[in-house]
Amino acid sequence: MTEAALVLANQERTEAAGAALAALGTPHIVFLEGDLGAGKTTWVRGLLHRLGHEGAVRSPTYTLVEPYALADREVLHFDLYRLGDPEELEYLGVREAFGGNALWLVEWPERGAGWLPAPDLVVRLAHRADGEDGRELRLEGPLAAAYRQVLRDREGLEQ
């Protein structure tokens, strides 16, 4: 059975949804899926700010990866949209970067298929199917149920 989507009414709610993931403290790999403009980087911005990053958060579309050194962990924000071949991840040192306490946030993970480790959480963002403003959020993976509960308890998000 597929869980119904959670509705994020605006950009602020999308950032709040990203920020709420910090409450779990456990994921190491999060895949972010959605079309261009679906809110993936907005979601990441909310999480990074909650984790203590004070600067700007940009999509690493052209750099492929943007590292953030935070007080208690490193965050690697990948955007694989422009990746020509999954093997290019080898040149970025992806295998060496995995492990430890780093949190990976991977946009367009399907472009790295076969080279990326399995995710702890898959976050799918989409424009609302009813045509209204905002986004729909769907979750999958081992931490989906726990994250969904945090969203309900802390952010008041319902289906």
C-alpha positions in Angstrom: 0.0 0.0 0.0 1.4 3.4 -1.0 1.1 6.1 1.6 -0.8 9.2 0.5 1.3 12.3 -0.2 1.8 15.0 2.5 1.0 18.5 1.2 3.5 21.2 1.6 1.5 24.4 1.0 4.5 26.8 0.2 8.2 27.2 0.2 8.3 27.8 4.0 6.5 24.4 4.6 9.0 22.7 2.2 11.9 24.1 4.1 10.2 23.1 7.4 9.8 19.6 6.1 13.5 19.4 5.3 14.4 20.8 8.7 12.3 18.2 10.5 14.6 15.4 9.3 17.3 16.7 11.7 15.1 15.3 14.5 16.0 11.8 13.4 19.7 12.3 13.5 20.4 9.0 11.9 20.2 9.0 8.1 23.4 8.8 6.1 22.0 8.7 2.6 18.9 10.6 1.4 17.8 10.4 -2.2 15.8 13.5 -3.4 13.6 12.9 -6.4 11.4 15.2 -8.4 11.3 17.3 -11.6 13.2 20.5 -12.1 11.7 23.1 -9.8 10.0 20.6 -7.5 11.7 21.9 -4.4 14.6 19.5 -3.8 17.1 22.3 -3.0 14.5 24.2 -0.9 14.1 21.0 1.2 17.9 20.7 1.5 18.1 24.4 2.6 15.7 23.8 5.5 17.6 20.7 6.7 21.0 22.5 6.4 19.8 25.5 8.3 18.4 23.3 11.1 21.7 21.5 11.3 23.5 24.8 11.9 24.6 26.0 8.4 24.2 29.8 8.3 25.1 30.6 4.7 23.5 30.3 1.4 22.4 26.9 0.0 22.7 26.6 -3.7 22.0 23.7 -6.0 25.3 22.1 -7.0 24.0 21.6 -10.5 27.3 22.7 -12.1 29.7 21.5 -9.4 28.0 18.2 -8.9 28.7 18.3 -5.1 28.7 21.0 -2.5 30.3 20.0 0.8 29.2 21.6 4.1 31.4 21.2 7.2 29.0 21.5 10.2 29.9 21.3 13.9 29.1 17.6 14.3 29.1 16.1 10.8 29.9 16.8 7.2 27.1 17.1 4.7 27.6 16.4 1.0 24.9 17.8 -1.3 25.0 16.1 -4.7 23.1 17.1 -7.8 23.7 14.5 -10.5 21.4 16.1 -13.1 24.4 16.9 -15.4 26.2 13.6 -14.8 27.0 12.1 -18.2 27.8 8.6 -17.0 27.5 7.0 -13.5 31.2 6.2 -13.7 32.0 9.9 -13.4 31.2 9.4 -9.7 34.4 7.5 -9.4 36.4 10.6 -10.4 34.5 12.6 -7.8 35.8 10.2 -5.1 32.3 9.0 -4.1 33.4 5.6 -2.9 36.0 7.2 -0.6 33.5 9.7 0.7 31.0 7.1 1.9 31.1 6.0 5.5 31.9 7.8 8.7 29.4 10.4 9.9 28.8 12.2 6.5 25.2 12.8 5.5 24.6 12.5 1.7 21.8 14.4 0.1 21.5 13.2 -3.5 19.4 15.0 -6.1 18.8 13.0 -9.3 20.1 9.7 -7.8 18.9 7.6 -10.8 21.8 9.2 -12.8 24.2 7.5 -10.4 22.6 4.1 -10.5 25.0 1.3 -9.8 27.5 3.6 -8.0 25.5 5.0 -5.1 24.9 3.1 -1.9 21.3 2.3 -1.0 19.4 5.2 0.6 18.1 5.3 4.1 15.3 7.6 2.9 13.9 8.5 -0.5 12.1 11.9 -0.6 9.9 12.5 -3.6 8.7 16.1 -4.2 6.2 17.0 -7.0 4.0 19.9 -8.0 0.5 19.3 -6.5 -1.6 17.0 -8.7 -4.7 19.2 -8.0 -3.0 22.2 -9.6 -2.9 24.2 -6.4 0.2 26.0 -5.1 2.7 24.0 -3.1 4.2 20.5 -3.3 3.4 16.9 -2.6 5.8 14.9 -0.5 6.1 11.1 -0.7 8.5 9.0 1.3 10.1 5.6 0.9 12.9 3.6 2.5 13.9 2.3 5.9 13.4 5.7 7.7 10.2 6.7 5.9 7.8 5.8 8.7 9.9 7.5 11.4 10.3 10.6 9.3 6.6 10.7 8.4 5.8 10.6 12.2 8.2 13.5 12.9 6.5 15.5 10.1 3.1 14.8 11.7 4.2 15.4 15.3 6.5 18.4 14.9 5.2 20.1 11.7 1.6 19.2 11.9 1.6 17.8 8.3 -1.2 15.5 7.4 -2.2 13.7 4.3 
